[in-house]
Amino acid sequence: MQEIVERRCIQLLAQAAESGTTDIHIKPGPTGYDVSFRTFHSLRQVMKIPLDLGDRMIAYFKYLSLLDMSEKRKPQTGSFHLPIQELPYYFRISTLPSVLTKESIVIRVMAEEVARSIHELAAFRDSARLLEKLSEADQGLILLTGPTGCGKSTTLYSLLKHCAEKLNRNIITLEDPVERKNQSILQIQVNEKAGLSYAAGLKAILRHDPDIIMIGEIRDADTAQIAVRAALTGHLVFSTIHARHSVGCLHRLHDLGVSFEDMAQTLIAISAQRIVPVYADIEQSSAAYRALYEILHGERLDEALQSAKNQQLYVLPEHLSFGGQIREGVKIGALEASAEK
């Protein structure tokens, strides 16, 4: 039975990887587990598996992730690496207990590919050039925001690659967990049980002479304060945060306890992004997917900060917004009209 479970788990991961899936959802129901694949923002059910097999598969994924297999009442997170068709993949898992006394599990699927250039990721070259220029600052805070699965981490590692290889900067990351291994930077994984919290990790990093500090994600008030504190020490800090758009990120930071004065002292730029289909020409039948960037910086950032402080609405100029970029892309036949939705 154990061999069957292992084989089914590997087959599921391989099927997800081959179809370009970003997340696998395994959710319990009264008669079995529903398995769904998320590709960009679309979630589709792909199969249903019996309760007994589903329990064993979840236990196997927890085993691979070094989680407590007997604990089913508390949420757990972990990760593991596994080759799929001889290519290295990284899988991050999250478990949640349900009212059905069963666990739901989500598996993030990430190919361990070499970080790509920002010019390969961006739909428009101007955005790529601007992000590279902003990442060359000596100190401050650069935030990337957007919905889950929009490619924030991919953009982040691309900018770090530029800073490490082109600018020869010493980069140290503090992540929970480390999502993608990169040989050119020093990566530290938060481990609360071992006493390595974000605060303790940052204190240790600052003694290690970094030029750039990357904090994986700002999830709460403590992490937000740590990111700001690191930027105020004279370092360049990169991080990601969840917000609806670039201007909304200012309100999100304020909700997390960061003052507008500290934002004015530290923020260099906020880049929101979306994934859109891009065509080489208007007659091309299939699309590649690229990132649109809505970048708030310079005078626009100052204006947005002042408006947020005065509790006033601030709207980016049309040509800088997602809507304006999409309309321009549709006009030249590069973007799909439905992308704005």
C-alpha positions in Angstrom: 0.0 0.0 0.0 2.8 2.4 0.9 4.4 2.0 -2.6 1.0 2.8 -4.2 0.7 5.9 -2.0 4.2 7.1 -3.0 3.5 6.5 -6.6 0.2 8.4 -6.6 1.9 11.3 -4.8 4.7 11.5 -7.3 2.3 11.2 -10.2 0.2 14.0 -8.8 3.2 16.3 -8.5 4.4 15.4 -12.0 1.0 16.1 -13.5 0.9 19.5 -11.8 4.4 20.4 -12.9 3.8 19.4 -16.5 0.5 21.4 -16.7 2.1 24.6 -15.4 0.2 24.5 -12.1 1.2 26.9 -9.4 -0.8 25.4 -6.5 -2.3 21.9 -5.8 -5.4 22.0 -3.5 -6.4 18.8 -1.8 -9.7 19.5 0.1 -11.7 17.0 2.1 -15.4 16.3 1.5 -18.0 13.9 2.9 -17.1 11.1 0.5 -13.5 11.9 -0.6 -10.9 14.5 -1.3 -11.3 17.0 -4.2 -8.0 17.7 -6.0 -7.8 21.0 -7.9 -5.0 22.7 -9.8 -4.5 26.5 -9.8 -3.0 28.0 -13.0 -2.5 31.7 -12.6 -6.0 32.8 -11.3 -8.0 29.8 -12.5 -8.8 26.9 -10.2 -10.1 23.7 -11.7 -10.9 20.3 -10.2 -8.9 17.5 -11.8 -9.8 14.5 -9.8 -11.5 13.0 -6.7 -9.7 10.5 -4.5 -11.1 8.2 -1.7 -10.8 9.3 1.9 -8.4 6.5 2.9 -6.0 7.2 0.0 -6.2 10.9 0.5 -5.3 10.6 4.2 -2.3 8.5 3.3 -1.2 10.9 0.6 -1.4 13.9 2.9 0.6 11.9 5.5 3.3 11.2 2.9 3.5 14.9 1.9 3.9 15.8 5.6 6.6 13.2 5.9 8.5 14.7 3.0 8.2 18.1 4.5 9.4 16.9 8.0 6.1 17.9 9.6 4.4 16.2 12.6 2.4 13.4 10.9 0.3 12.7 14.0 -0.7 16.4 14.5 -4.0 17.1 12.6 -5.5 19.7 14.8 -3.1 22.6 14.1 -2.0 24.3 10.9 1.5 23.4 9.7 3.8 24.6 7.0 6.9 23.0 5.4 8.7 22.3 2.2 10.6 19.6 0.3 12.6 19.3 -2.9 12.0 16.6 -5.5 13.1 16.0 -9.1 10.4 15.8 -11.7 11.6 14.3 -15.0 15.2 15.0 -13.9 14.4 18.7 -13.3 14.7 20.0 -9.7 11.4 21.3 -8.2 10.6 22.9 -4.9 7.3 22.3 -3.1 6.0 24.3 -0.2 3.0 22.9 1.7 0.4 24.3 4.1 -2.0 22.2 6.1 -5.3 23.3 7.8 -7.6 21.2 10.0 -11.3 21.1 8.8 -14.6 20.5 10.6 -14.7 17.1 9.0 -11.7 16.0 11.3 -9.7 15.9 8.1 -6.9 18.1 6.8 -6.9 20.3 3.8 -3.5 20.8 2.1 -2.2 23.2 -0.5 1.1 22.6 -2.3 2.9 25.4 -4.0 4.8 24.1 -7.1 8.0 25.9 -8.1 10.6 24.9 -10.7 14.1 25.6 -9.3 15.2 27.4 -12.4 18.0 29.9 -12.6 16.6 33.4 -11.9 15.6 35.0 -15.2 16.4 38.6 -16.3 13.8 41.2 -15.5 13.7 42.0 -19.2 12.5 38.4 -19.9 9.7 38.8 -17.3 8.4 42.3 -18.1 5.7 43.0 -20.8 7.3 46.4 -21.4 11.0 47.2 -21.5 10.6 50.6 -19.8 9.3 48.9 -16.7 12.3 46.5 -16.7 14.8 49.3 -17.0 13.1 51.4 -14.3 13.1 48.4 -11.8 16.8 47.8 -12.5 17.6 51.5 -11.9 15.6 51.6 -8.6 17.3 48.4 -7.4 20.7 50.2 -7.7 19.9 52.6 -4.8 22.3 52.5 -1.9 19.7 52.4 0.8 15.9 52.4 1.4 13.0 50.0 1.0 11.6 48.5 -2.2 8.3 46.6 -1.9 6.7 44.3 -4.4 3.0 43.7 -4.1 0.2 41.9 -5.9 -2.2 38.9 -5.6 -1.1 35.4 -4.8 0.5 33.7 -7.9 1.3 37.0 -9.7 5.0 36.3 -9.8 6.3 38.6 -7.0 8.9 36.2 -5.9 10.1 35.6 -9.4 10.6 39.4 -9.9 12.3 39.7 -6.5 14.9 37.0 -7.3 15.4 38.5 -10.7 16.3 41.9 -9.2 18.5 40.2 -6.6 20.3 38.4 -9.5 20.9 41.8 -11.2 22.3 43.3 -7.9 24.6 40.3 -7.2 26.0 39.8 -10.7 26.0 43.2 -12.3 26.5 45.4 -9.2 28.6 42.9 -7.2 26.5 43.6 -4.0 26.6 41.4 -0.9 23.1 40.1 -0.5 21.6 38.2 2.5 18.0 37.0 2.6 15.8 36.2 5.6 13.0 33.9 4.5 10.2 31.8 5.9 10.8 29.4 4.2 13.5 29.8 1.6 11.6 29.5 -1.7 14.3 29.2 -4.2 17.9 28.4 -3.7 20.4 30.8 -5.2 24.2 30.2 -5.1 25.1 33.8 -5.5 23.4 35.0 -2.3 23.5 34.0 1.3 20.0 32.7 2.3 18.8 32.3 5.9 15.7 30.4 6.9 13.6 31.6 9.9 13.3 28.9 12.5 11.3 30.0 15.5 11.8 26.7 17.3 15.6 27.1 17.1 15.4 30.7 18.3 16.0 32.2 14.9 13.1 34.7 14.5 12.9 37.6 12.0 14.2 39.9 14.8 17.1 37.7 15.8 17.9 36.9 12.1 18.0 40.6 11.3 20.3 41.4 14.2 22.7 38.7 13.0 22.6 39.8 9.4 23.4 43.4 10.3 26.7 42.2 11.8 27.5 40.3 8.5 28.2 43.4 6.4 25.4 43.2 3.9 24.7 45.7 1.1 21.2 44.3 0.5 18.8 42.6 2.8 15.8 40.7 1.4 13.0 39.9 3.8 10.8 37.2 2.2 7.3 38.6 3.1 5.9 41.3 5.3 3.0 39.4 7.0 2.5 41.2 10.3 3.4 44.3 12.3 6.6 42.8 13.7 8.0 42.0 10.2 7.0 45.4 8.9 8.9 47.1 11.7 11.9 44.9 11.1 11.9 45.8 7.3 11.7 49.5 8.1 14.4 49.2 10.9 16.7 47.5 8.4 16.2 50.2 5.8 16.8 52.9 8.4 20.2 51.4 9.3 21.5 52.4 5.8 20.9 49.2 3.9 18.8 48.5 0.8 15.9 46.3 1.7 13.6 44.3 -0.6 10.4 42.6 0.5 6.9 41.5 -0.7 3.6 42.5 0.8 0.0 41.7 -0.1 -2.1 44.8 -1.2 -4.6 45.5 -4.0 -2.3 48.0 -5.8 0.8 50.2 -5.3 -1.1 53.0 -3.6 -3.0 50.6 -1.4 0.3 49.3 -0.1 0.8 52.6 1.8 -2.4 52.0 3.7 -1.5 48.4 4.3 1.8 49.5 5.9 0.0 52.0 8.0 -2.4 49.3 9.2 0.7 47.3 10.3 1.9 50.1 12.4 4.4 51.9 10.1 4.1 55.7 10.4 3.9 57.8 7.3 7.1 59.6 8.5 9.0 56.3 8.5 7.6 55.5 5.0 8.8 58.9 3.8 12.3 58.1 5.2 12.6 54.6 3.8 10.4 53.9 0.8 12.1 54.1 -2.6 9.4 52.4 -4.6 6.4 50.2 -4.5 5.8 47.9 -7.5 2.5 46.2 -8.0 2.2 43.5 -10.7 -0.2 41.4 -12.7 0.4 38.5 -15.1 -1.0 39.0 -18.7 -0.8 37.1 -22.0 1.6 38.7 -24.4 1.7 38.2 -28.2 4.6 38.9 -30.5 2.2 40.1 -33.2 -1.6 40.4 -33.5 -1.9 37.3 -35.6 -0.1 35.0 -33.2 -2.4 32.3 -31.9 -0.7 31.4 -28.6 0.6 33.8 -25.9 3.5 33.9 -23.5 2.8 35.3 -20.1 4.6 38.4 -18.9 4.3 40.8 -15.9 2.8 44.3 -16.0 4.3 46.6 -13.4 2.6 49.6 -11.8 5.5 51.4 -10.2 5.0 54.1 -7.6 8.3 56.1 -7.0 9.8 59.6 -6.9 7.4 62.5 -6.9 4.4 60.2 -7.4 5.3 58.3 -4.3 5.6 61.6 -2.3 2.2 62.7 -3.6 0.6 59.4 -2.7 2.1 59.5 0.8 0.8 63.0 1.4 -2.6 62.0 0.2 -2.6 58.9 2.4 -1.5 61.0 5.4 -4.4 63.4 4.7 -6.8 60.5 4.2 -7.4 61.6 0.6 -7.8 59.5 -2.5 -4.8 59.3 -4.8 -5.0 57.9 -8.4 -2.0 57.2 -10.6 -1.9 58.9 -14.0 -3.6 56.8 -16.7 -0.4 55.9 -18.5 1.2 54.5 -15.3 -1.7 52.4 -14.2 -2.5 48.8 -15.1 -5.5 49.9 -17.2 -3.5 52.4 -19.2 -0.7 49.9 -19.9 -3.2 47.2 -21.0 -5.1 49.6 -23.3 -1.8 50.6 -24.9 -0.8 47.0 -25.3 -4.1 46.1 -26.9 -3.7 49.0 -29.3 -0.4 47.7 -30.6 -1.6 44.1 -30.6 0.7 42.9 -27.8 -1.8 42.2 -25.0 -5.1 40.4 -24.9 -8.1 42.7 -24.4 -9.5 40.4 -21.7 -6.4 40.9 -19.5 -7.8 44.1 -17.9 -10.5 42.0 -16.3 
